[in-house]
């Protein structure tokens, strides 16, 4: 308990000026899309309040709320369970699971949901298979159930990665003692582990929450009429309503962020983690169940859509061999977008890690309204539809002739737009990690007279790194699949895998789309392994 | 806690290792990117054309004219880029393209306003073009280009011109729908025998265009009643043409109202596994409307002459033959014949409808579709 008091004491210290200024600038830059949105509401005579209380808004809003709650809950449970199994137990094949479990995040939902439908829905590939053994399956994925299933399977990595990172950093000594004292596994989990991972779990769940309210691809294909779909269908023919609905969405997101901040404050308990040896818990008789459960998730979230993608791609390749219509893409058409996708997403993830650190420190270490504001702005922007972020980039760069000439259509503005959209994913896990730096360590090193910089590298970085790495991993995967911003903001002739996939599906070139989507999944697996998982293993 | 100094050399070491590792990967990708970018820079030599573009080009490439046209294209890259490449070769004019969804691009042009980079906008359907015209962002296509198509295939104001067409059809699963069940008119689809069997792409651009014309031709009341009756009859909403054609091919739904184009693609991609076929309503039925894809010159186009030259190229015999033979679309230039595999075109054509007179037509369509409850 003395850690707690020590932490609270730190919390009353005043934050360094440099940190505050950096956070202020970041907050201001990240507010660009929101300011644009408010401005457009004013200039187009939108009336968000009137729109809010119309039938046209209320029922999609209720559907958004329903969907968001169920997806967040199930993704939180799934992500945490899988993280615990792969990090803290002797689950066989946990090494490979660690690499592939985050990957479902890379499916752009418009492809992922289409692939799901192709595999599972009536007349689909799975259906054909079970029909042969005499089962007449009638399951049809659509509506709330379909959207829930697809979104849960595509978003649990938001919880899995940060919680796994946190668990890795957690000393197992307390857990061991609890077990030795005769506590059951569940009560050990609840009393010892849960409080320690709570801030990472909350940060991850918030990302799921925000992702779900902003998702368009899955709800559209699952025919579930949510707020984002209302924003989308009115964007051309009724812009005042579209802008007003977006304000409502953003307000809803900001509320969620504030609530999360308030809750997570109660969990800011440091632990005794250092690089202590983790003792793996033996699953014993639960092993078969645990293996089945985790591979079932892999099967549903990764293999199910991949089967459809593979089927599409194989049809196309076979067709080419049989002398049918050749594929519309050749090797060169694949190489360029693959390279573009790889470097732009790595660069974005790297910069995201750098810019979220100051804000994370400010929020986790000090009582700072600047920090909290910056955190709220950066996090809630994640829920903003990509189209609006893209439009805001044009709005701001065109305000100034220098910017219009030198920034519009450049890589810089593209990366900036990605950062605005996705930094929240690095911020949450980073904040949780900074909060977990044991003050005892800080105090000890202070007494020993270590310089600030030295302290940062010797004490903070090792504790923060896994969480930060996990967060950057999320940014990496999200950037790889980003569509609306890439289409509108990228330089001319800057194809990425996702824009190519979009082009393929737009005109029903499913073979080409399937092939490119498989490459996207493969690339994400390689990058996740090389840049995130292997690193994290080095750190442990 | 006592082991701090001893413990900490190790993580630092691995961290610095990681960084070098990261740099190597990153810089190698950037190098590759630079190499590939320099490879793909366009050139006006016939030998460097892609196979598809080479098939279109007649003769040799022209010398670099020192001009450039920027296109925002809602038509997808696979179908249009060979033609644009061929144009660049034959005219010597450089072409830059921003690809995207027609509606998003129209919204973007509206946001950019006078400072838009777009000279030409290619839209998959007339709706987004009508939106830009309403906001005074369109210039006019020159007279001699307009004269390349029949009068009903360009705007009366001359602000846009059609260059290919996609026909509305009823796609249906051949195992679940027998030929004698097929309706003579879209109006028959409200009959109980089609209960829960029809898919409608309610929020799709070309459906909205179609429904707007439907309202214009048959009156608001009839059109609204038809849609409400369809919903009553269990019509199901799907987000777009492609998803309907795909679902019909699997047998998830029996039939759907779509553009003719997608079934050709799905059949070409999946072969006999795909169990759906197009059915054409009789030519006097609103159900067989032709939706045309439109080209426009922006009011702020930097080089109007080059922009018109590009649009004219879309209507040359070689480009029109490409649309007809490679993308299974209806050519619109006077005197060109559609691909013989396509049903003969006698349909109502969307260009014959005066969009300007519809006044808020699309907004109203959006409202009627939403209030019908089809989206729920």
Interface residues (C-beta under 8 A of the other chain):
Chain A: X56 X59 X114 X117 X118 X121 X122 X123 X124 X127 X140 X220 X221 X223 X225 X229 X232 X233 X234 X235 X236 X237 X238 X239 X272 X274 X275 X312 X315 X316 X319 X324 X325 X328 X332 X335 X336 X339 X340 X342 X343 X346 X347 X350 X387 X390 X391 X394 X395 X398 X404 X408 X409 X440 X441 X444 X445 X448 X457 X458 X459 X461 X462 X465 X484 X487 X488 X492 X493 X499 X500 X503 X504 X505 X506 X507 X508 X509 X510 X511 X512 X530 X531 X535 X538 X539
Chain B: X1 X3 X4 X5 X7 X8 X10 X11 X12 X14 X15 X17 X18 X22 X25 X26 X29 X30 X32 X33 X36 X37 X39 X40 X70 X76 X77 X78 X79 X96 X97 X98 X99 X100 X101 X103 X104 X105 X106 X107 X108 X111 X112 X113 X115 X117 X127 X128 X131 X203 X208 X236 X237 X238 X239 X242 X243 X245 X246 X247 X249 X250 X251 X252 X261 X262 X265 X266 X268 X269 X270 X271 X273 X362 X363 X365 X366 X370 X375 X376
